[in-house]
């Protein structure tokens, strides 16, 4: 299973002026590139798309006790999926970065796999090269915590 700890911070908290890695905030804003980052490395190691789905979607939904409605595309489950091109390449450049703080260790890195659209519960929440729609998510951790 592979999960992400989205933990962005102000650039000043990275202590770039001192270069002191041990006192720098550990988070990296990378959610936008997560699938491409993982796929770039996974395909180099012989992973296929089915393995990617198992590691990023199915097993993660199971861990979070959301597998009754997320993690796979099946009748009766929520329609959460991406439309992406696993062969298309993109090079990370500042103008394409959607997150507020543009500091990233992936700048100028060429990645495999480009997400063109993200659909959550059947609703488009991201479309490449278009403005982001207003947030429409729901807290899910509260639901999970109440089941424990």
C-alpha positions as CSV (number, residue, x, y, z in Angstrom):
1,X,0.0,0.0,0.0
2,X,1.1,3.5,-0.7
3,X,-0.3,6.6,0.9
4,X,0.6,10.3,1.0
5,X,1.0,12.7,3.9
6,X,0.1,16.0,2.3
7,X,1.8,18.4,4.7
8,X,2.6,21.7,3.0
9,X,4.1,24.7,4.7
10,X,5.4,28.2,4.2
11,X,8.8,28.2,2.3
12,X,10.4,29.9,5.3
13,X,9.7,26.8,7.4
14,X,12.0,24.9,5.1
15,X,15.0,26.8,6.5
16,X,16.5,27.2,3.0
17,X,18.6,30.1,4.3
18,X,20.5,27.8,6.7
19,X,20.2,24.5,4.8
20,X,19.5,22.8,8.1
21,X,17.6,19.7,7.0
22,X,17.1,18.5,10.6
23,X,15.1,21.6,11.6
24,X,13.2,22.1,8.3
25,X,9.5,21.3,8.1
26,X,9.2,17.8,6.7
27,X,6.1,18.2,4.4
28,X,6.2,18.5,0.7
29,X,3.4,19.9,-1.4
30,X,3.1,17.2,-4.0
31,X,-0.6,16.0,-4.1
32,X,-0.9,17.4,-7.6
33,X,1.9,15.2,-8.8
34,X,1.4,12.1,-6.6
35,X,0.1,9.7,-9.3
36,X,2.7,10.8,-11.8
37,X,5.5,10.6,-9.2
38,X,4.5,7.1,-8.1
39,X,3.8,5.8,-11.7
40,X,7.2,7.2,-12.9
41,X,9.1,5.1,-10.4
42,X,6.7,2.1,-10.4
43,X,6.8,1.5,-14.1
44,X,10.6,1.6,-14.0
45,X,10.4,-1.3,-11.6
46,X,8.0,-3.3,-13.7
47,X,4.7,-2.5,-12.0
48,X,1.6,-2.6,-14.1
49,X,-1.6,-0.5,-13.8
50,X,-3.4,-3.2,-11.9
51,X,-0.7,-3.2,-9.2
52,X,-0.9,0.6,-9.1
53,X,-4.7,0.4,-8.5
54,X,-4.2,-2.2,-5.7
55,X,-1.5,-0.2,-4.0
56,X,-3.0,3.3,-4.3
57,X,-6.7,2.7,-4.3
58,X,-8.0,-0.7,-3.2
59,X,-5.7,-1.3,-0.2
60,X,-5.9,2.3,1.0
61,X,-9.7,2.2,1.0
62,X,-9.6,-1.0,2.9
63,X,-7.2,0.4,5.5
64,X,-9.5,3.4,6.0
65,X,-12.6,1.2,6.2
66,X,-14.0,2.9,3.1
67,X,-13.8,-0.2,0.9
68,X,-17.6,-0.6,1.0
69,X,-17.8,2.5,-1.2
70,X,-14.4,3.4,-2.5
71,X,-11.2,1.8,-3.9
72,X,-12.7,-0.1,-6.9
73,X,-15.0,0.7,-9.8
74,X,-18.1,-1.4,-9.2
75,X,-21.8,-1.0,-9.4
76,X,-23.0,0.5,-6.1
77,X,-19.7,2.1,-5.2
78,X,-18.9,5.8,-5.5
79,X,-17.6,6.8,-8.9
80,X,-14.1,8.0,-7.9
81,X,-11.5,7.8,-10.7
82,X,-9.0,9.6,-12.8
83,X,-8.7,9.9,-16.6
84,X,-5.0,9.9,-17.3
85,X,-2.5,9.0,-19.9
86,X,0.2,6.7,-18.4
87,X,2.5,7.3,-21.3
88,X,2.3,11.1,-21.6
89,X,5.1,13.0,-20.0
90,X,5.2,16.3,-18.2
91,X,8.0,18.3,-16.8
92,X,7.3,20.0,-13.4
93,X,7.6,23.8,-13.9
94,X,6.4,26.6,-11.6
95,X,3.5,27.9,-13.8
96,X,1.8,24.5,-13.7
97,X,1.9,24.1,-10.0
98,X,-1.6,24.5,-8.5
99,X,-0.6,24.6,-4.8
100,X,-0.1,27.9,-3.0
101,X,3.6,27.5,-2.2
102,X,5.6,26.6,-5.4
103,X,8.6,25.2,-3.6
104,X,9.0,21.6,-4.7
105,X,11.9,19.1,-4.9
106,X,10.4,17.9,-8.2
107,X,11.0,21.2,-10.1
108,X,12.3,20.4,-13.6
109,X,11.8,16.7,-13.2
110,X,10.1,14.9,-16.1
111,X,7.3,12.6,-14.9
112,X,5.4,9.8,-16.7
113,X,1.6,9.8,-16.6
114,X,-0.6,12.9,-16.8
115,X,-3.9,13.3,-15.1
116,X,-6.5,14.9,-17.4
117,X,-9.5,14.7,-15.2
118,X,-10.4,13.6,-11.6
119,X,-13.9,12.5,-10.8
120,X,-15.1,12.1,-7.2
121,X,-18.6,10.6,-6.5
122,X,-19.4,11.1,-10.2
123,X,-18.5,14.9,-10.1
124,X,-15.5,16.4,-12.0
125,X,-13.3,18.0,-9.4
126,X,-10.3,18.6,-11.6
127,X,-9.8,19.1,-15.3
128,X,-6.3,19.8,-16.7
129,X,-5.7,23.3,-17.8
130,X,-9.0,24.6,-16.4
131,X,-9.7,26.6,-13.3
132,X,-10.3,24.5,-10.2
133,X,-14.0,24.3,-9.1
134,X,-15.0,25.3,-5.6
135,X,-14.2,22.6,-3.0
136,X,-17.0,20.1,-2.5
137,X,-15.5,17.4,-0.3
138,X,-16.8,15.8,2.8
139,X,-15.0,14.9,6.0
140,X,-14.5,11.1,6.0
141,X,-12.3,10.7,9.0
142,X,-15.2,11.5,11.3
143,X,-17.3,8.8,9.7
144,X,-14.4,6.2,10.0
145,X,-13.7,7.2,13.6
146,X,-17.4,6.7,14.6
147,X,-17.2,3.1,13.3
148,X,-14.2,2.2,15.4
